Amino acid sequence: MDRSRHDNRSGQWRKRTGAKRSRALRWASVPRRLIFVTVAAAGALAAQTAMKHSDSLPDLSLSSLIGPKPAPITGVASVIDGDTIEVHGQRIRFNGIDAPESGQYCDDAKGFEYPCGRRSAEALDRFLAASRPVQCTFVTWDRYHRYGGDCRRADGASVAAWMVEHGQALDWPRYSRGAYAAQQARAEAAKVGLWVGKFEAPWDWRASHSDGAAPPSQLHGIVSRPLVAQSGYSCEPRRTCKQISSCDEAQWYLQNCSWGGKLDRDGDGVACETLC
């Protein structure tokens, strides 16, 4: 090999190696605090830019990752309780409100107990019957994977808003973010529904009745005859959740058997949550 060419290549290699060492030494001489501050500033700038353009970003919520949102459901509703209906076999819970449970009692203006849970369900049934069908738009799945929806009558009236404004349900800030706070304030000021006397918030009532003492949630005024005729289930003998094989079976016992309430330990209308 030509010696001059070899010396030239060796010189180029030494220059590149020396440049790399020089850059490494310069980075090593930079204080770590300065590097941290620079990286943090860049991250903050990126976050600020993302916030400014958040409207154009895709929805990365859990429900959007699981799959497409269910289509709106329209039909004649069966009332389960004051915040839950069933349409075409789909159980739907009104998003953002909480109504007294079917077995819950409250005090009226004179201090006498009355079945506020049943009254709430009856009020809902009358309200829905006045303008059918109801249409429910999907909002989210709850922790029991129940369909949480925004439901409206055929005339466009919001079911959840009406229930809260007439004192038949409460705004549930944990899920509504105060969406129905104004309606609740009007109901409290007018002393209508629950506000006529004293009551326990439904979420507190469920917590205090988690031992299974609460009666089951029943369909009000509607008997699911096809289910009774075709299911093959029987209320005798009594069953426990360990002896039940499906959510449908558990719900049948809850809605049709006198002992079914024991399958719904937290009184939320869902039997054997591990199955449902």
ZAMARGU-4260 file (C-alpha; in steps of 0.2 Angstrom, whole numbers, plus 5000, padded with zeros to 4 digits):
<rodrens>
0) 5000/5000/5000 | 5006/5018/4996 | 5013/5025/5012 | 5007/5042/5009 | 4989/5036/5006
5) 4991/5026/5023 | 4997/5041/5032 | 4982/5051/5025 | 4969/5039/5031 | 4977/5037/5048
10) 4977/5056/5049 | 4958/5057/5045 | 4954/5043/5057 | 4964/5053/5071 | 4954/5069/5067
15) 4937/5060/5068 | 4942/5051/5084 | 4948/5067/5091 | 4932/5076/5087 | 4921/5063/5095
20) 4932/5064/5111 | 4931/5083/5110 | 4912/5083/5110 | 4911/5070/5124 | 4922/5081/5135
25) 4912/5096/5131 | 4896/5087/5136 | 4904/5080/5152 | 4909/5098/5157 | 4891/5104/5155
30) 4883/5104/5173 | 4869/5091/5175 | 4857/5104/5182 | 4858/5113/5166 | 4855/5097/5156
35) 4840/5094/5167 | 4833/5111/5165 | 4834/5111/5146 | 4825/5094/5145 | 4812/5100/5157
40) 4809/5116/5147 | 4808/5106/5131 | 4795/5094/5139 | 4785/5109/5145 | 4785/5117/5128
45) 4779/5101/5120 | 4765/5099/5133 | 4759/5117/5130 | 4758/5114/5112 | 4748/5098/5114
50) 4736/5107/5125 | 4733/5121/5112 | 4729/5108/5099 | 4720/5096/5110 | 4704/5098/5100
55) 4713/5090/5085 | 4720/5075/5095 | 4712/5058/5094 | 4701/5052/5109 | 4713/5040/5118
60) 4701/5036/5132 | 4699/5018/5138 | 4682/5016/5129 | 4689/5022/5113 | 4703/5009/5114
65) 4692/4995/5118 | 4682/4997/5102 | 4669/5008/5093 | 4655/5016/5104 | 4638/5007/5104
70) 4625/5015/5093 | 4611/5025/5101 | 4596/5014/5107 | 4578/5019/5104 | 4563/5010/5110
75) 4550/5008/5124 | 4558/5007/5141 | 4555/4995/5155 | 4559/5004/5172 | 4571/4995/5183
80) 4573/5009/5196 | 4574/5028/5196 | 4590/5029/5187 | 4590/5013/5176 | 4579/5007/5162
85) 4580/4992/5150 | 4577/4994/5131 | 4577/4979/5119 | 4585/4969/5132 | 4599/4981/5135
90) 4601/4988/5153 | 4604/5007/5153 | 4610/5017/5168 | 4607/5036/5166 | 4625/5044/5167
95) 4628/5057/5180 | 4613/5054/5192 | 4609/5042/5206 | 4591/5038/5212 | 4585/5029/5228
100) 4586/5011/5227 | 4570/5000/5226 | 4571/4995/5244 | 4576/5012/5251 | 4565/5022/5262
105) 4565/5041/5266 | 4556/5052/5278 | 4543/5064/5272 | 4539/5082/5279 | 4531/5075/5294
110) 4544/5062/5298 | 4535/5047/5292 | 4544/5034/5282 | 4539/5031/5264 | 4546/5020/5250
115) 4556/5034/5241 | 4565/5021/5229 | 4548/5015/5223 | 4541/5032/5221 | 4556/5037/5211
120) 4554/5023/5199 | 4535/5026/5197 | 4539/5045/5193 | 4551/5039/5180 | 4538/5027/5172
125) 4525/5041/5171 | 4537/5053/5163 | 4543/5041/5150 | 4525/5035/5146 | 4520/5053/5142
130) 4532/5054/5126 | 4538/5038/5119 | 4550/5031/5113 | 4565/5035/5123 | 4582/5037/5114
135) 4598/5034/5124 | 4615/5039/5117 | 4630/5030/5124 | 4642/5039/5136 | 4653/5026/5145
140) 4653/5009/5153 | 4652/5009/5171 | 4663/4998/5183 | 4650/4983/5181 | 4651/4985/5162
145) 4634/4992/5161 | 4629/5004/5147 | 4629/5022/5154 | 4619/5033/5143 | 4611/5051/5140
150) 4593/5047/5137 | 4579/5058/5130 | 4561/5056/5127 | 4553/5057/5110 | 4550/5076/5113
155) 4568/5079/5117 | 4567/5081/5136 | 4582/5075/5146 | 4577/5061/5157 | 4591/5063/5169
160) 4588/5082/5171 | 4570/5080/5174 | 4573/5067/5187 | 4585/5078/5197 | 4574/5094/5194
165) 4559/5085/5201 | 4568/5078/5216 | 4567/5060/5211 | 4586/5058/5209 | 4602/5067/5214
170) 4616/5074/5204 | 4631/5063/5206 | 4646/5074/5205 | 4658/5059/5205 | 4652/5055/5187
175) 4642/5071/5181 | 4655/5084/5186 | 4641/5095/5192 | 4631/5093/5176 | 4614/5093/5185
180) 4619/5104/5200 | 4607/5118/5194 | 4592/5107/5193 | 4596/5100/5210 | 4597/5117/5217
185) 4580/5121/5210 | 4573/5105/5217 | 4580/5108/5234 | 4573/5126/5235 | 4556/5120/5229
190) 4556/5106/5242 | 4550/5093/5229 | 4553/5075/5229 | 4566/5069/5241 | 4569/5087/5247
195) 4552/5087/5255 | 4559/5078/5270 | 4575/5069/5275 | 4584/5056/5265 | 4601/5047/5263
200) 4610/5049/5247 | 4608/5033/5237 | 4627/5030/5236 | 4628/5031/5256 | 4612/5020/5257
205) 4620/5006/5247 | 4636/5007/5257 | 4627/5005/5273 | 4616/4990/5266 | 4630/4980/5258
210) 4627/4965/5269 | 4613/4960/5257 | 4598/4966/5268 | 4592/4977/5253 | 4577/4970/5244
215) 4580/4967/5225 | 4577/4980/5211 | 4561/4974/5202 | 4553/4979/5186 | 4539/4991/5189
220) 4523/4987/5181 | 4531/4975/5168 | 4533/4957/5170 | 4546/4949/5158 | 4535/4935/5153
225) 4547/4928/5139 | 4561/4927/5151 | 4550/4917/5164 | 4543/4906/5150 | 4559/4902/5141
230) 4572/4902/5154 | 4569/4886/5163 | 4575/4894/5179 | 4566/4891/5195 | 4566/4900/5212
235) 4567/4883/5221 | 4579/4879/5227 | 4588/4894/5233 | 4605/4898/5225 | 4621/4907/5229
240) 4632/4916/5216 | 4644/4901/5217 | 4630/4890/5211 | 4625/4901/5196 | 4633/4900/5179
245) 4629/4916/5170 | 4624/4934/5172 | 4607/4931/5164 | 4603/4917/5177 | 4608/4928/5191
250) 4598/4943/5185 | 4583/4931/5183 | 4583/4926/5201 | 4586/4944/5207 | 4570/4950/5197
255) 4559/4935/5200 | 4563/4927/5217 | 4559/4933/5234 | 4577/4928/5240 | 4585/4936/5225
260) 4591/4951/5234 | 4604/4941/5243 | 4613/4940/5226 | 4614/4959/5225 | 4625/4963/5240
265) 4627/4982/5237 | 4610/4985/5231 | 4614/4992/5214 | 4602/4981/5204 | 4616/4970/5198
270) 4617/4952/5204 | 4633/4942/5206 | 4644/4956/5200 | 4658/4944/5196 | 4647/4936/5183
275) 4640/4952/5176
</rodrens>
